[in-house]
């Protein structure tokens, strides 16, 4: 009985310390107050400037969490490559499978940071015109696999109906 009372009192002391003194707090007070006041801004999911607007991320997304949105004005990335759309990621539908990032041509073909990421895209400074000038060796199998997602938005829908 004595041990039970000791455990009970230790629990009370520990909880009082947590509540009054934030003894085991891992989030600082500034972040907590910003969260409580609704002043937290979400991180960028798409790097709009280096994105080429190919739609590969949208086509590869299994939950259709990415929509391609028309730009106000088309942007010429380089001679012969004009960007007319950019992806917008719906975080509520996203399951963090990272297909969008993995099928982004900057990552899949050139090994550079992808221009879309479910958590935080970070800073992407790739220049597509410079990347296309450099010779790149890519296997035919990899190109064929990636090309189906870049060109045909029904690939995953066909796969879903075939698996049923």
C-alpha positions in Angstrom: 0.0 0.0 0.0 2.9 2.3 0.8 4.4 1.8 -2.7 1.0 2.5 -4.3 0.7 5.8 -2.4 4.3 6.7 -3.4 3.6 6.0 -7.1 0.4 8.0 -6.9 2.2 11.0 -5.3 5.1 10.8 -7.8 2.5 10.9 -10.6 0.8 14.0 -9.2 4.1 15.8 -8.8 5.2 14.9 -12.3 1.9 16.1 -13.8 2.0 19.4 -11.8 5.5 20.0 -13.1 4.3 19.4 -16.6 1.3 21.7 -16.3 2.8 24.6 -14.4 6.4 24.5 -15.3 6.4 22.8 -18.7 9.2 20.5 -17.4 9.2 18.1 -20.4 8.2 20.6 -23.1 10.0 20.1 -26.5 8.3 22.9 -28.4 9.4 26.4 -27.4 6.8 29.0 -26.3 7.1 31.1 -29.5 6.1 28.2 -31.7 3.3 27.2 -29.3 1.9 30.7 -29.3 2.1 30.9 -33.1 0.2 27.6 -33.4 -2.4 28.6 -30.9 -3.0 32.0 -32.6 -3.1 30.4 -36.1 0.0 32.3 -37.3 1.8 29.2 -38.7 2.4 29.4 -42.4 2.7 26.1 -44.3 5.9 25.3 -46.1 6.1 25.4 -49.9 5.2 22.1 -51.5 6.1 23.2 -55.1 9.1 25.2 -56.4 7.2 27.1 -59.0 10.2 28.7 -60.8 12.2 25.6 -61.7 9.1 23.4 -62.3 8.7 22.7 -66.0 4.9 22.1 -65.7 5.0 18.7 -67.4 2.3 17.1 -65.2 4.3 14.0 -64.4 3.7 14.5 -60.7 -0.1 14.9 -61.3 -0.2 11.7 -63.4 1.8 9.7 -60.9 -0.2 10.6 -57.8 -2.3 7.6 -56.7 -4.7 9.7 -54.7 -5.2 12.5 -57.2 -3.9 15.0 -54.6 -2.2 17.1 -57.3 -4.0 19.4 -59.7 -2.4 21.2 -62.6 -3.4 24.9 -62.6 -3.1 27.2 -65.5 -0.6 30.1 -65.2 -1.8 33.6 -65.8 0.8 33.9 -68.5 2.9 31.2 -70.1 6.6 31.1 -69.2 9.3 30.2 -71.7 11.7 28.0 -69.9 14.0 27.8 -72.9 13.6 27.7 -76.6 10.9 25.2 -77.5 9.8 24.6 -73.8 6.9 26.8 -72.6 5.4 26.2 -69.2 1.6 26.8 -69.1 0.7 25.0 -65.9 2.1 24.3 -62.4 1.1 21.7 -59.9 -0.9 22.4 -56.7 -0.7 19.8 -53.9 -3.7 19.2 -51.8 -2.2 18.1 -48.4 -5.4 16.7 -47.2 -5.5 14.1 -50.0 -1.7 13.4 -49.9 -0.5 10.1 -48.4 3.2 11.0 -48.6 4.1 8.3 -51.1 6.6 10.6 -52.7 5.6 9.5 -56.3 5.3 13.2 -57.2 8.9 13.8 -56.2 10.3 10.6 -57.6 8.6 11.1 -61.0 9.6 14.8 -61.4 12.0 14.8 -64.4 14.5 16.9 -62.5 14.9 14.1 -60.0 14.2 11.1 -62.1 16.2 12.0 -65.1 18.9 14.4 -63.8 19.3 13.4 -60.2 18.6 17.0 -59.0 16.1 17.9 -56.3 12.5 17.5 -57.5 10.3 20.6 -57.7 7.5 19.0 -55.7 7.6 17.4 -52.2 4.8 16.5 -49.8 6.5 17.9 -46.8 8.7 20.8 -47.8 10.3 21.3 -51.2 13.1 23.5 -49.8 15.1 25.6 -52.1 15.4 24.2 -55.7 17.8 26.1 -57.9 18.0 23.8 -61.0 18.1 25.5 -64.4 16.4 23.2 -66.9 18.1 24.9 -69.9 21.5 24.2 -68.5 20.6 20.6 -67.6 19.4 19.9 -71.1 22.7 21.1 -72.6 24.7 18.6 -70.6 24.8 15.0 -72.0 22.8 12.6 -69.8 22.9 8.8 -70.0 19.5 7.3 -69.1 18.6 3.7 -69.8 15.8 3.0 -72.3 13.8 1.1 -69.6 13.9 4.1 -67.2 12.8 6.5 -70.0 9.9 4.2 -71.1 8.7 3.8 -67.5 8.8 7.5 -66.7 7.4 8.5 -70.1 4.2 6.6 -69.5 3.5 8.8 -66.4 4.5 12.0 -68.1 2.3 11.5 -71.1 -0.7 9.5 -70.1 -2.8 10.4 -67.1 -4.9 7.3 -67.4 -2.0 4.9 -66.6 -2.9 4.6 -62.9 -6.6 4.4 -63.6 -5.9 1.5 -66.0 -3.8 -0.2 -63.3 -6.5 0.2 -60.7 -9.1 -1.4 -62.9 -6.8 -4.2 -63.9 -5.9 -5.1 -60.3 -9.6 -5.5 -59.3 
